[in-house]
Amino acid sequence: MSQQIPVERISDLEFIRPPEIAEPDCRRSSELRRLNLNESLQPPSPNAISAMTEALASAESYPDHSCAALAALLASRTGISADRISFGNGSGELLSQAATLAMEVGDEAVFPVPTFPVCIKGVHIAGGKVIEVPVDSDGVNNVDAMLEAVTPKTRLFYLCTPNNPTGGAIGAPGLLKAIEKVPDDCLLLIDEAYHEFAKAEGSPEVLSLLKARNGPWAVTRSFSKAYCLAGMRVGYAITSSNKLCQAFWKLRGNFNVNRVALAGAVAAMKDEAYLQSTLKTLIHQRNRLAEGLQNLGFEIFPSQANFLTVKTPRKASALASHLAKYGLLVQSMPWPGGFGSLRVTIGDAHDVDQLLRHLGEILTG
Ligand SMILES: *Cc1c(COP(=O)(O)O)cnc(C)c1O
């Protein structure tokens, strides 16, 4: 019998892809407020913009595949040597690589649900089996229940802290339990796309807790969120050993981090003042939004990220459609049952005012 092309596990893949907003002229629409993608609603640091502008003038030339400048900067900030850091076209690419390098066909991977779906897609590509464990009532990964789901076939254990789409970060006791109890033949993968926000609010330092782990681990982070560079696509993975890091590197496409992105990431990281002001504004607006939504009868999931998820007192999809009429795009979800929930990216003061105004209209009008 002839081989089916594409092979079954690839043709069976679901089309999981980000919400699409067409940009026929390659420009962001000025009418839409995209509060549905957890990207930044403010531009990158002016220093990053000038570094990227300068890099554009060398666009004819391939970038530095080793990402040496960024690697050195990250090594000095984290205390982890540069030979344990790999780079991706966004951290999503690294999440998929983690499944590829850790799993054989038929192996198992444990995930919280709901969570960010990119690594799950990687497991399907690898031919692995996804074991889903509901988050706790605060929307935080339920580490105890996830550990109970581990079997001798588990090769990947994925934590997302703060978790997308709920917003809550795992406390130090939960992290330590995972660090100690996830078996040594299983990759502990910690997705810290919202690291900078969580750190600003005193969440545990995942990297220092990981010193207690004997087995393999990787932490992924992104320039898409706190550094306001989602359009540039840069992420990195910090790994437990040079050997594991090399496996990530082997899976990299050639020159997967482009020259402009690299220049932007380095300059953004060096502009600590801009990062701090981004974080401060964001936390302030998130608190305003949380308070306003609570007053309107929404139930808040605690968030240490750049978005807020709330259980809605009316059908979530209807509320999202109402907001869309005013150009405010938010993400509605059927989870966790009932009327579902809305995930709202934190924008500026005006966005928060508009959200509260238009939700108030429909709920009290
Ligand atoms: C946004 C996000 C990412 C990845 O983003 P990249 O733009 O690919 O770096 C990864 N994980 C989570 C949980 C996210 O929310």
The ligand as an SDF file (V2000), in Angstrom:
LIG
                    3D

 15 15  0  0  0  0  0  0  0  0999 V2000
    2.3990   35.3030   23.6470 C   0  0  0  0  0  0  0  0  0  0  0  0
    2.7960   33.9920   24.2280 C   0  0  0  0  0  0  0  0  0  0  0  0
    3.8990   33.2630   23.7490 C   0  0  0  0  0  0  0  0  0  0  0  0
    4.7180   33.5520   22.5950 C   0  0  0  0  0  0  0  0  0  0  0  0
    4.8880   34.4700   21.9280 O   0  0  0  0  0  0  0  0  0  0  0  0
    5.9690   34.7320   20.8050 P   0  0  0  0  0  0  0  0  0  0  0  0
    5.4390   35.9520   20.1930 O   0  0  0  0  0  0  0  0  0  0  0  0
    5.9670   33.5240   19.9160 O   0  0  0  0  0  0  0  0  0  0  0  0
    7.2750   34.9100   21.5210 O   0  0  0  0  0  0  0  0  0  0  0  0
    4.2710   32.1190   24.3850 C   0  0  0  0  0  0  0  0  0  0  0  0
    3.6010   31.6790   25.4360 N   0  0  0  0  0  0  0  0  0  0  0  0
    2.5540   32.3250   25.9200 C   0  0  0  0  0  0  0  0  0  0  0  0
    1.8820   31.7950   27.1130 C   0  0  0  0  0  0  0  0  0  0  0  0
    2.0940   33.4910   25.3240 C   0  0  0  0  0  0  0  0  0  0  0  0
    1.0050   34.0990   25.7930 O   0  0  0  0  0  0  0  0  0  0  0  0
  1  2  1  0
  2  3  1  0
  2 14  2  0
  3  4  1  0
  3 10  2  0
  4  5  1  0
  5  6  1  0
  6  7  2  0
  6  8  1  0
  6  9  1  0
 10 11  1  0
 11 12  2  0
 12 13  1  0
 12 14  1  0
 14 15  1  0
M  END
$$$$
